[in-house]
Amino acid sequence: MQLKTASTTPVETPLPISQHEKTQFRARLMMQGKTVAAWCLENQLDTNAVYRCLRGLNKWHYGLSFHAVKAIRDYLSSHSS
């Protein structure tokens, strides 16, 4: 599914974060000795939005949740082993 912005450029709508991604994300943070809150501060993200995404409470289509999901997936892809 794609959303269209004002410039009619299609933007990919992120899917919900899978259980595997949640586990990987938390494990990688733990290996680095970071908390989710510390990671949020480093990445200038709203801590509550990230926690809501990790718990599956948001729809991830726009706003803070959209940016949180994108940042989590970017983090996972940049730290893939």
N, C-alpha and C positions, 0 to 999 in steps of 0.2 A: 504494500500500500504506500502511495506517495502523496505528500502534501504539496500544494503549490504556494509559493510565496508571492509577494506583490510583483516581483520581477518575472513571474511565471517559470522560475527555475524549480524543477522538482527536487524535493528534499525527502530523503528516506525517513520514514517513521520508525523509530527503534521498537523492537519487540520487547516484551517483558524480560527481565533478567532471569535466566534459568537458575535452578538450584546449583548446578555445577559452577556457573559463573560466580554466584554468591560465595560458595565454598572456596573457590580459587582466590577470589578477591580478598577475603578475610585471611586466608592462609598466607598469601604473599605479604599482606600488611604485617601479620604476626612475625613472619621471618625477618622483616626489616625492623621489628620492634616498634611499629607505629600503631596508633589507634585509628579508628575510622574518623574520629573528630580531628585528630592531628592531620590526617591526609586531606580532609576537607579544607582546613585552614591553609595548607600548602597550595591547594588547587583553587582557592577562592570560591568554594562551593558552600551552599547552605547545608549545614549538618543535618537538619531535620529532613530536608528534601532527599538527601542520600539515604538516610535511615528508612524513610518511607518507601523508597525504591527497593531497597534491600528486603523490606518486609512484604513487598508486593501490594502496597496500598495506593499507589498512584498509577495513572494511565500512561505516563511517559510520552505523551504526544507533543507537549509544548512546555515552555516556561522552565522553571527550576528543575523539574523532574527530567525533562528532555536533556538538559545540560548535564545533570548528574549521571544519567545512563550513558551518555556519550563519553563522559570523563572516565567512568568505570571501565567501559569497553576499551577505551584508548589505553588506559593503564594496564589492563590485562594483555593487550596485544603488544605493548612496548616492553613488557616484562615476561614474555612467554619464554618458557624454558625448552 
